[in-house]
Amino acid sequence: MDAEMQEIVTDFVTEAEESLDRIDPLFVDLETKGEDQEVLNDIFRCLHTLKGAAGFLGFQKVVDVAHASESILKKLRDGEIRLTKHLVDVVLRSVDTLRVLIGHVKHGEEASEDTGPLVAALADALATAPGKGGAAVAPATPVPPTPAPEAPRTVSAPPTPAPEAPRTVSAPPTPVPEAPRAVSAPTIPVPEAPRAVSVLPSPAPAGPAAKGEHLPAPPGPEGQRSVPDRRDALQNLRVDIGRIDKVMDLTGEVVLARNRLLTLVNAIGSRYGDDPAFENLSETVSFLDLVTSDMQLSVLKMRMQPLQKVFGKFPRVVRDIASGMGKDIELKISGEETEVDRSVIEHIGDPLIHILRNAIDHGIEAPDVRKAAGKKERGVISIDASQKGTQVLIQVSDDGHGIDIDRVKRKAVENGLVTAEDAERMTDEAAIHLIFQPGFTTMDVATELSGRGVGMDVVLTSISRLNGYVEIRTNKGAGTTFRISIPLTLAIIQSLMVRAGGGQYAIPLALVEEILRVTPGEIAETAGQKVLVIRDRVHPFFELAELIGKESPPDPVFRYAVVVAVGDNRFCLGVDKLVGEEEVVIKPIDGLTMESSHMIGATITGEGKVVLILDLASVSRSLSGANRT
């Protein structure tokens, strides 16, 4: 395959994946709203476009499956059949198969799947679908493509006119209803011909399309859509993500060099501040600082993607799992337009899936149980995303029965995670966090969905790796909410440089609320825990040096208390000295265990020093664990 053809196939795969990702939530939306014409049109357009492009490139199995599904959508759109769960199930199966087939195309593999049974199942579903009047619709229309799967490419083969002949003959008496289609089709190519050639591959390879049923792309709303899509394509450029990552890495290096240059200019200014040459140097570095910040912001924006890219898969997931468990659950999503860095997008999906599975399996009750409890039989799971400063907050809530804290404690004792005495003294908040322990489960028997104590462990581990944190709020009988907070980007952050225990460290500034200068006398002690009272509120006080295994100064005259807020947890970190604020590039450290070291990576300061960056989420988890009992 030459480079030009490879580029065409790559574009096809990208657009096909986008179309398939779009179809899943649309179908769930369709089930919720009923036979919504706009949604039906949207799904039909996706399948029609996919079929046409696949036919142009000769991916016949994709054409067969897409065409069979498209036939069902057309009947639904035309109001000839009613939407049923069976129809949705079988079309979603075809979407799954299309995804597999596109995956083969993406990796340059030959598709070995036999799509015949699926195509037959789609045809059967269409033939037995109930019509608007209630009776099944006879397969009178030319739907099944099975007889001539390869016919479209062997153009010379006669397009099996036999089944169509009777209808063509019967048409003459009253040709009026069909006349507009027949007349409009030939008129379209005249004005649209130049565009049609360059934008859309002809859908001609799909055999039944030649029968007139699937030609109506130009006259319908989907025909009108092709024009703005083309304009969009001209204004957007698809760039390999590896190239953007490379630009991001180089930008990080420029930021580090800029920081170094600013430090050097300050040092030179203290000695040669009156020299006119220094003034020029200072202005030039200031301009470079401005340009670097703009460049950094631009690159970060290039990497930002909406959470819709992740959330779009969830309606199908919830639908399928809930259906399999005999539960009726509505998924509400808001804030999906919130953008986060690509690296966050890649890793936030798994923990959210586990939370959803947990909510469906453990949270939402069966319909009869909900009814008996005075609730609506249909449960609700809500996902809400929003941006707060440099953090993104994602909340997943359900209106189920909440977490049984007594049961959690009892299981923790049975599993040997805590003693009965510790469980007795444990606060509700501390007990809830036991569900994040590896291997912990409240289930007596493992099922396909849960019971092995893995899901919540994955949630905590994945969120921690994103430098975020997760909190749980639960109300018995009313439901549970998982609150996840993650940074917008994991590449470059604003930090507070401090010194403690003889070393210098960077603290992510986004989680710092305030900094106080305190004397040892202002630090009290309650039940063996140092505390600092700030505006009548008691905050636990910890020496940063001791947390990271260093020694704190024996008799300091004063300390700086860095007040940190990680979710609802507020605590103070005592440090020796404040160095200043600095924008830092996070560099991973091989071999560093993040959880035990409380570090998320390292950076190079403007002075050229390597400094470790504190993981405040890890510190918070460690401190709250120490104070659980």
C-alpha positions in Angstrom: 0.0 0.0 0.0 1.5 3.3 -1.0 1.8 6.3 1.3 -1.2 8.1 -0.2 -3.5 5.1 0.1 -2.2 4.5 3.7 -3.2 8.1 4.5 -6.7 7.6 3.1 -7.1 4.4 5.1 -5.9 6.1 8.3 -8.4 8.9 7.8 -11.1 6.3 7.2 -10.3 4.5 10.4 -10.2 7.7 12.4 -13.6 8.8 11.1 -15.1 5.3 11.4 -14.0 5.1 15.1 -15.5 8.5 15.8 -18.8 7.5 14.1 -19.0 4.2 16.1 -18.2 6.0 19.3 -21.0 8.4 18.5 -23.6 5.7 17.8 -23.5 3.9 21.2 -24.8 6.8 23.3 -27.2 7.8 20.5 -28.9 4.3 20.7 -29.2 4.6 24.5 -30.6 8.1 24.0 -33.0 6.6 21.4 -34.2 4.0 23.9 -34.8 6.7 26.5 -36.5 9.2 24.2 -38.4 6.7 22.0 -38.4 7.1 18.3 -36.8 10.5 18.1 -36.5 11.4 14.4 -33.4 13.5 14.9 -31.5 10.8 16.7 -32.6 8.2 14.1 -31.3 10.6 11.4 -28.0 11.0 13.2 -27.4 7.2 13.6 -28.5 6.6 10.0 -26.0 9.2 8.8 -23.2 7.6 10.7 -23.8 4.2 9.3 -24.5 5.5 5.8 -21.2 7.4 5.8 -19.3 4.5 7.2 -20.8 2.1 4.6 -20.0 4.4 1.7 -16.4 5.0 2.7 -15.8 1.3 3.4 -17.3 0.4 0.0 -15.0 2.9 -1.7 -12.0 1.2 0.0 -13.2 -2.3 -0.6 -13.8 -3.4 3.0 -16.7 -5.6 2.0 -17.5 -7.1 5.4 -17.8 -3.6 6.9 -20.2 -2.7 4.0 -22.3 -5.8 4.6 -22.8 -5.3 8.3 -23.2 -1.5 8.0 -25.7 -1.9 5.2 -27.8 -4.5 7.1 -27.9 -2.2 10.2 -28.7 0.8 8.0 -31.7 -1.0 6.5 -33.2 -1.3 10.0 -32.5 2.3 10.7 -34.1 3.4 7.5 -37.3 1.5 8.3 -37.3 3.0 11.8 -36.7 6.5 10.3 -39.5 6.1 7.8 -41.9 4.9 10.5 -42.5 1.5 9.0 -41.4 -0.5 12.1 -41.4 0.1 15.8 -38.3 0.4 17.9 -37.9 -2.7 20.2 -35.2 -3.8 22.6 -34.4 -6.7 20.3 -33.7 -4.3 17.4 -31.5 -2.1 19.5 -29.6 -5.2 20.8 -29.0 -6.6 17.4 -27.9 -3.3 15.9 -25.5 -2.7 18.9 -24.1 -6.1 18.2 -23.4 -5.0 14.7 -21.7 -1.8 16.0 -19.4 -4.1 18.2 -18.6 -6.1 15.1 -17.9 -3.1 13.0 -15.6 -1.9 15.8 -13.7 -5.2 15.5 -13.5 -5.0 11.7 -12.3 -1.5 11.8 -9.7 -2.6 14.3 -8.4 -5.1 11.8 -8.2 -2.4 9.1 -6.4 -0.1 11.6 -3.7 -2.7 12.2 -3.5 -3.9 8.6 -4.9 -7.3 9.4 -7.2 -9.5 7.4 -10.6 -9.8 9.0 -11.3 -13.5 9.8 -14.7 -13.0 11.4 -17.7 -14.6 9.7 -20.2 -11.8 9.4 -22.8 -13.9 7.7 -24.7 -15.0 10.8 -24.8 -11.4 12.1 -26.0 -10.1 8.7 -28.7 -12.8 8.7 -29.7 -11.9 12.3 -30.0 -8.3 11.3 -32.2 -9.3 8.3 -34.3 -11.6 10.5 -34.7 -8.8 13.1 -35.9 -6.5 10.4 -38.3 -9.1 8.9 -39.9 -9.9 12.3 -39.9 -6.3 13.6 -43.4 -5.2 14.5 -44.9 -2.6 12.2 -46.7 0.5 13.4 -49.9 -1.4 13.4 -48.4 -4.1 15.6 -47.9 -6.9 13.0 -44.5 -7.9 11.8 -43.4 -6.2 8.7 -43.0 -8.5 5.8 -39.5 -8.2 4.2 -41.0 -6.8 1.0 -38.4 -4.2 0.6 -35.0 -5.1 -0.9 -33.1 -5.3 2.4 -30.9 -8.4 2.8 -27.6 -8.0 1.1 -26.7 -11.6 1.7 -27.3 -12.9 -1.8 -24.7 -10.7 -3.4 -22.0 -9.8 -0.8 -19.3 -9.4 -3.4 -21.4 -8.1 -6.2 -20.7 -4.4 -5.7 -17.0 -4.8 -6.4 -17.5 -7.0 -9.4 -19.4 -4.3 -11.1 -19.7 -6.3 -14.2 -21.9 -8.8 -12.5 -25.6 -8.3 -13.1 -27.2 -6.9 -10.0 -29.7 -9.8 -9.6 -32.7 -8.0 -11.1 -35.1 -10.9 -10.4 -36.4 -9.7 -7.0 -36.9 -6.1 -8.2 -38.6 -6.9 -11.5 -42.1 -7.4 -10.1 -42.1 -4.1 -8.3 -40.8 -2.2 -11.3 -43.6 -3.7 -13.3 -46.3 -3.0 -10.8 -45.2 0.7 -10.5 -46.6 2.1 -13.8 -50.3 2.3 -12.7 -49.6 4.8 -10.0 -46.0 6.1 -10.3 -46.8 9.3 -8.5 -45.4 8.5 -5.0 -42.1 7.2 -6.3 -41.7 9.7 -9.0 -40.0 12.5 -7.0 -37.2 10.2 -5.8 -36.6 8.9 -9.2 -36.5 12.3 -10.7 -34.5 14.0 -8.0 -31.7 11.5 -8.1 -30.4 12.3 -11.6 -30.7 16.0 -11.0 -28.4 16.0 -8.0 -25.1 15.1 -9.7 -25.2 18.1 -11.9 -24.6 20.9 -9.4 -22.9 18.6 -6.8 -20.7 16.6 -9.0 -17.4 18.4 -8.3 -17.9 18.2 -4.5 -19.1 14.6 -4.4 -16.0 13.3 -6.0 -13.6 14.8 -3.5 -15.7 14.5 -0.3 -17.5 11.2 -0.2 -16.6 8.0 -1.8 -19.6 6.8 -3.8 -21.8 4.4 -1.8 -22.4 2.5 -5.0 -20.6 -0.7 -3.9 -23.4 -1.5 -1.5 -25.5 -3.7 -3.7 -29.0 -2.9 -2.5 -28.3 0.8 -2.8 -28.6 0.4 -6.5 -32.2 -0.5 -6.0 -33.0 3.0 -4.9 -33.6 2.3 -1.2 -30.3 3.6 -0.1 -29.6 6.3 -2.6 -31.3 9.2 -0.9 -28.2 10.7 0.7 -28.4 13.8 -1.4 -32.0 14.9 -0.9 -32.3 14.2 2.9 -30.8 16.1 5.8 -27.7 13.9 5.6 -27.1 15.2 2.2 -27.1 18.7 3.5 -24.6 17.7 6.2 -21.8 16.8 3.9 -21.1 20.4 3.0 -20.4 21.7 6.5 -18.5 18.5 7.3 -16.2 19.3 4.4 -15.7 22.9 5.5 -14.8 21.5 9.0 -12.3 19.2 7.4 -10.6 22.1 5.6 -10.3 24.1 8.9 -8.9 21.2 11.0 -5.7 19.3 10.7 -5.3 15.8 12.1 -1.8 15.5 13.6 -0.2 12.4 14.9 -0.3 12.5 18.7 3.3 11.5 18.9 4.3 14.8 17.2 2.2 16.8 19.8 3.9 14.9 22.6 7.3 15.7 21.2 6.3 19.4 21.0 5.1 19.2 24.6 8.4 17.6 25.7 10.4 20.3 23.9 8.2 23.0 25.5 8.9 21.6 28.9 12.6 21.9 28.2 12.2 25.5 27.1 10.3 26.2 30.3 13.2 24.8 32.3 15.7 26.9 30.3 13.5 30.0 30.8 13.4 29.4 34.5 17.2 29.0 34.6 17.6 32.2 32.5 15.4 34.2 34.8 17.4 33.1 37.8 20.7 34.1 36.1 19.3 37.5 35.1 18.3 38.2 38.7 21.8 37.2 39.8 23.5 39.4 37.2 21.1 42.2 38.0 22.2 42.2 41.7 25.8 42.9 40.5 25.5 44.9 37.3 22.0 46.4 37.6 23.2 49.8 36.5 24.8 48.6 33.3 22.7 49.6 30.2 23.5 46.2 28.7 21.8 44.5 31.6 18.6 46.5 30.9 18.5 45.2 27.4 19.2 41.7 28.6 16.4 42.0 31.2 13.9 43.2 28.6 14.9 40.4 26.2 14.5 37.7 28.9 11.1 39.2 30.0 9.9 39.0 26.4 11.2 35.4 26.2 9.3 34.6 29.4 6.1 36.0 27.9 6.5 34.1 24.7 7.4 30.9 26.5 4.3 31.2 28.6 2.1 31.7 25.6 3.7 28.8 23.8 3.3 26.6 26.8 -0.4 27.5 27.0 -0.9 26.9 23.3 0.7 23.4 23.5 -1.4 22.5 26.5 -4.5 23.5 24.7 -3.6 21.3 21.8 -3.5 18.4 24.1 -6.8 19.2 25.8 -9.7 17.0 25.0 -13.3 17.0 26.2 -14.3 14.4 28.7 -17.0 13.4 26.3 -14.4 11.2 24.7 -14.6 9.1 27.8 -18.1 9.7 29.0 -19.6 8.8 25.5 -18.9 5.1 26.2 -20.8 5.0 29.5 -24.4 5.0 28.4 -23.9 1.7 26.5 -21.9 0.2 29.5 -24.7 1.1 31.9 -27.4 -0.1 29.6 -25.8 -3.5 29.0 -24.8 -4.2 32.6 -28.1 -3.0 34.0 -30.0 -5.0 31.4 -28.1 -8.1 32.3 -28.9 -7.7 35.9 -32.6 -7.0 35.4 -32.3 -3.4 36.6 -33.7 -0.3 35.1 -31.1 2.5 35.3 -31.0 5.9 33.8 -27.6 7.5 33.3 -27.4 11.3 33.4 -24.3 13.0 32.3 -23.4 16.7 32.5 -20.2 18.7 32.0 -18.9 16.3 29.4 -17.5 19.4 27.5 -15.0 19.9 30.3 -11.5 19.6 28.8 -8.5 17.8 30.4 -5.1 16.8 29.2 -4.8 13.9 26.9 -2.9 11.9 29.5 -5.8 12.3 31.9 -8.3 11.2 29.2 -6.2 8.0 28.6 -6.3 6.9 32.3 -9.6 8.2 33.8 -11.8 5.7 31.9 -11.0 2.6 33.9 -11.6 3.9 37.4 -14.9 5.5 36.2 -16.0 2.2 34.7 -15.3 0.4 38.0 -17.3 3.0 39.9 -20.2 2.6 37.5 -20.1 -1.2 37.8 -20.0 -0.9 41.5 -23.0 1.5 41.5 -25.0 -0.8 39.3 -24.1 -4.0 41.2 -24.0 -2.8 44.8 -25.7 0.6 44.8 -28.9 0.6 42.7 -31.5 -1.8 44.0 -33.7 -4.2 41.9 -36.9 -2.5 40.7 -39.2 -4.4 43.1 -36.9 -3.5 46.1 -36.9 0.1 45.1 -40.7 0.1 44.7 -41.1 -1.5 48.2 -38.8 1.2 49.6 -41.0 3.9 48.1 -38.5 4.8 45.4 -39.0 5.0 41.6 -38.4 1.6 40.0 -35.9 3.2 37.7 -32.6 4.0 39.4 -30.5 7.0 38.5 -26.7 7.3 38.1 -25.4 10.8 37.5 -22.0 11.8 36.3 -21.1 15.5 36.6 -17.8 17.1 35.6 -16.6 20.6 36.2 -13.4 22.6 36.4 -12.4 24.4 39.5 -9.2 26.3 39.0 -6.5 23.9 37.9 -8.5 20.9 39.0 -11.2 18.9 37.4 -13.9 17.5 39.6 -15.9 14.5 38.6 -18.8 13.3 40.7 -20.5 9.9 40.2 -23.7 9.6 42.2 -26.3 6.9 42.5 -29.7 6.9 44.3 -29.3 3.4 45.6 -29.2 2.2 49.2 -25.8 3.6 50.1 -22.9 1.8 51.7 -23.7 -0.3 54.8 -20.9 0.9 57.0 -21.5 -1.8 59.7 -21.2 -4.5 57.1 -18.0 -2.9 55.8 -16.5 -3.0 59.3 -17.7 -6.6 59.9 -16.1 -7.8 56.6 -12.9 -5.9 57.4 -12.6 -7.7 60.7 -13.4 -11.1 59.0 -10.7 -10.4 56.4 -8.2 -9.5 59.0 -7.8 -5.9 57.8 -8.6 -4.4 61.2 -9.2 -5.8 64.7 -12.7 -5.7 66.2 -11.5 -3.1 68.7 -10.2 -0.9 65.9 -13.4 -1.3 63.9 -15.4 -0.3 66.9 -13.4 2.9 67.3 -13.3 3.7 63.6 -15.2 6.7 62.3 -17.6 6.2 59.5 -15.4 8.1 57.1 -12.4 5.9 57.9 -14.6 2.8 57.6 -15.8 3.8 54.1 -12.2 4.1 52.9 -11.7 0.4 53.7 -13.4 -0.5 50.5 -10.2 0.8 48.7 -8.1 -1.9 50.4 -6.8 -4.5 47.9 -8.9 -7.7 48.1 -11.7 -6.1 50.2 -15.2 -7.0 49.2 -18.5 -7.2 51.0 -19.7 -9.9 48.7 -19.9 -13.5 49.9 -19.7 -14.9 46.4 -17.8 -13.5 43.5 -19.8 -12.8 40.3 -18.8 -11.7 36.8 -19.1 -8.1 37.9 -17.7 -8.0 41.4 -16.8 -9.8 44.5 -13.0 -10.1 44.1 -12.0 -6.9 45.8 -10.3 -5.4 42.7 -12.5 -2.6 41.4 -12.1 0.0 44.2 -8.4 -0.8 44.5 -8.1 0.0 40.8 -10.0 3.3 41.4 -7.7 4.5 44.1 -4.5 3.4 42.4 -5.5 4.9 39.0 -6.6 8.2 40.5 -3.4 8.4 42.6 -1.3 8.0 39.5 -3.1 10.9 38.0 -2.0 12.9 41.0 -5.6 13.1 42.1 -7.7 12.0 45.0 -11.1 10.4 45.5 -13.6 10.8 48.3 -16.8 9.0 49.1 -20.0 10.3 50.6 -22.8 7.9 51.4 -26.3 8.2 53.0 -28.1 5.0 54.0 -31.1 4.5 51.8 -30.3 7.6 49.6 -27.2 6.7 47.7 -23.5 7.2 47.3 -21.3 9.8 45.7 -17.7 9.4 44.5 -15.9 12.7 44.2 -12.8 12.6 42.1 -10.4 15.5 41.8 -7.6 15.4 39.2 -5.3 18.1 37.8 -6.0 19.6 34.3 -2.6 18.6 33.2 0.1 16.3 34.5 3.0 17.9 32.5 3.6 21.4 33.9 2.4 22.8 37.3 2.8 25.9 39.4 4.6 25.0 42.6 5.7 26.4 45.9 9.4 25.8 46.6 10.2 25.1 50.3 13.1 23.8 52.4 12.6 21.1 55.0 15.0 18.7 56.7 18.0 20.1 54.8 16.5 19.6 51.3 14.4 21.6 48.9 11.0 20.4 47.7 8.2 21.5 45.4 4.6 21.6 46.6 1.8 21.8 44.0 0.4 25.2 44.5 -3.1 24.4 43.5 -3.7 22.5 46.8 -2.1 25.2 49.0 -4.7 27.4 50.7 -2.5 29.7 52.7 0.9 30.0 54.4 1.4 31.2 58.0 4.5 32.0 60.0 4.0 30.5 63.5 6.1 30.1 66.6 6.5 26.8 68.4 4.2 28.1 71.2 1.3 28.4 68.7 1.5 24.7 67.9 -0.6 22.8 70.5 -0.8 19.1 71.1 -4.0 17.1 71.5 -4.1 13.4 72.2 -0.5 13.1 70.9 -1.3 15.0 67.7 0.2 18.4 67.0 -2.5 20.9 65.9 -2.7 24.5 64.8 -5.8 26.6 65.4 -6.5 28.9 62.5 -9.5 31.2 62.9 -11.1 28.9 65.5 -10.6 25.8 63.3 -8.3 23.0 64.4 -5.9 21.7 61.8 -3.6 18.7 62.2 0.1 19.9 62.0 2.8 17.7 60.6 6.5 18.4 60.0 7.3 17.8 56.4 10.8 16.6 57.3 9.4 13.8 59.4 6.9 12.7 56.8 9.7 12.1 54.3 12.1 10.5 56.8 14.3 13.5 57.6 15.1 15.3 60.8 13.4 18.6 61.7 15.4 21.3 63.4 15.5 20.8 67.2 14.5 24.2 68.5 13.3 26.5 65.7 12.5 30.1 66.5 9.5 29.9 64.1 8.1 27.6 61.4 6.1 28.2 58.3 2.8 26.3 58.2 1.7 25.5 54.7 -2.1 24.9 54.9 -3.1 22.2 52.4 -6.6 21.3 51.3 -7.0 17.9 49.6 -10.7 17.5 49.2 -12.3 17.8 52.6 -9.0 17.1 54.4 -7.1 20.1 55.6 -3.8 19.9 57.4 -0.6 21.9 57.9 2.9 21.0 56.8 5.7 22.6 58.8 8.6 23.7 56.7 11.9 25.5 57.5 11.9 28.1 54.7 9.9 29.4 51.8 12.0 29.7 48.6 9.3 31.0 46.2 6.9 30.1 43.5 8.0 28.4 40.3 6.5 26.8 37.3 7.9 23.3 37.1 7.9 20.4 34.6 7.2 17.1 36.2 9.7 14.5 35.3 9.0 10.8 36.2 11.6 9.0 38.3 12.2 5.4 37.4 12.3 3.1 40.4 10.5 5.6 42.7 7.6 4.2 44.6 5.2 7.1 44.6 2.8 6.0 47.3 5.5 5.3 49.9 7.8 8.2 49.0 5.0 10.8 48.8 6.6 12.1 45.6 5.1 12.4 42.1 8.3 13.1 40.3 11.2 15.6 40.1 12.0 18.8 38.3 14.9 21.1 37.6 14.7 24.5 39.2 15.9 27.8 37.8 19.0 27.4 39.8 19.7 24.1 38.0 19.0 21.9 41.1 17.0 18.7 40.9 14.1 18.9 43.3 11.5 16.3 44.3 7.8 17.2 43.9 5.5 16.3 46.8 2.4 14.2 46.2 -0.1 15.9 48.5 -2.8 13.3 47.7 -0.6 10.5 48.9 0.4 12.5 52.0 -3.3 13.2 52.8 -4.2 9.5 52.4 -1.3 8.6 54.7 -2.2 11.1 57.3 -5.9 10.3 57.3 -5.0 6.6 57.6 -2.8 7.4 60.6 -5.8 9.3 62.2 -8.5 6.8 61.4 -8.7 5.2 64.8 
